[in-house]
Amino acid sequence: MKENLLHFIWKLKLFSTTSLKSTDEETIEIISSGIENPNTGPDFLNAKIEINNQLWVGNVEIHLNSSDWYAHHHEIDENYDAVILHVVWNHDVEIFRKSNQTISTLELKNYISDTLLNNYKQLFSTHKKWINCENGISNVNYFTLKHWFERLYFERLEQKAEQIQQVLTKTNNDWEATLFILLAKNVGLKINAAAFMNFATSFDFSLVRKLSGNIEQMEALFFGQAGLLSNDLESEYFKKLKKEYAFLKVKFQLTPISKGQVQFFRLRPNNFPTIRLSQFASLYTKHQSLFSKVIENETIEGFYNLLNVNAASFWETHYTFEKESKKSFKKVSKTFIDLLLINTIIPLKFLYLKSIGKTDFSAVLSIIDQIKPERNTIISNFHDLKIKSDSAFETQALLQLKNEYCNKQLCLQCEIGKALLKY
């Protein structure tokens, strides 16, 4: 028996509540089990309990053994003076108030079903599993999963919004600049995320506004600040950008990020930083007020059109400055736009709506629900457990479930774990 299980059982009243009696044979009726207390002090606050037909309003403390009261020195802590009921698994000693009056104790082990205890043992068995509930998750009903997934998705949105808020604070609440930095980070993908974010914060966003409309100046700024124009190469286009960057560098007193931060290793050619930076430059050449357009748009097709850009013409026959390649248009794919929507656009819209007091997020849900499900190991493993995903809404929820609940063994705080314990 674990104390967190007793908390869970008490909170949800997962025990026989009829004919309850204290260890001193007092009748007990639980009117309200109280509010769980995450801070120091008694475990549940403001409970309402009838003991021998007298209504008590106060706090409840939960322990495995009654003697834990003294082991934790609650007898000398005034925070526990208002405890009206001591709930334990095993009663091994009487507990007294400062006035020497006995504190009523409820020993739960005689009121909890064997089925619940067996379910708990199966859920937390020591047998190595990918997730604790892998043998039962497919049995959880659709409605439980649906409502839980929605809560999980919004939890994930909140976490991303907190990260965005940190960037927003650093830009003095400049939403356009914040969008630029976040898009840069995600355009860099996992390998170049940090380098691209460093590049995006290495100069004031006002410079992007000044250069919008001129793709070569924008590319010179982006490639130069990313440390990709520091070599001496024979490419005429490289020389042209380097010359333009030298002018910008002096005029605006620019300092590029250190050479070598941006990586090509382990990337497919279409994801080379040269291609992604050029596409990024094209996006900001095409749109001067991108943030406003992001906020105004509420359809998936609208975003596909908004973010639909190609790399500059030079890159039609190149992936790097040095080597020519077979001609192909380096267009931002819908799959890549989906990544930007999931990781940047939607969380930013969510935070902005919250900041202006909006509580209707149906447009946000509509967009994420139309994006195809992501593909990764976690989603594949859930699929093997017969938990299929039809959209990015569900895959994002599953990622939140695995990372924030399964990995942390928080089954008693998970609706799936709760459902399996009740079976």
ABEGO torsion letter per residue (X at the ends): XBAAAAAAAAAAGBBBABGBBBAAGBBBBBABAEBBBABBEBABBGBBBBBGGBBBBEBBBBBABAAAAAAAGAAABAAAAABABBBBABBABBBBBAAGBBBBBBBAAAABBAAAAAAAAAAABABBBABAAAAAAAABBAAAAAAAAAAAAAAAAAAAAAAAAAAAAAAGGBAAAAAAAAAAAAAAEAAAAAAAAAAAAABBAAAAAAABGBAAAAAAAAAAAAGAAABBBABAAAAAAAAAAAAAAAAAGBBBBBBGABBABGBBAAABAAAAAAAAAAAAAABABAAAAAAABABAAAAAAAABBBBBAAAAABABAABBBBBBBBBBBAAAAAAAAAAAAAAAAAAAAAAAGBABAAAAAAAAAABBBBBBAAAAAAAAAGBBBABAAAAAAAAAAAAAAAAAGAAAABAAAAAAAAX
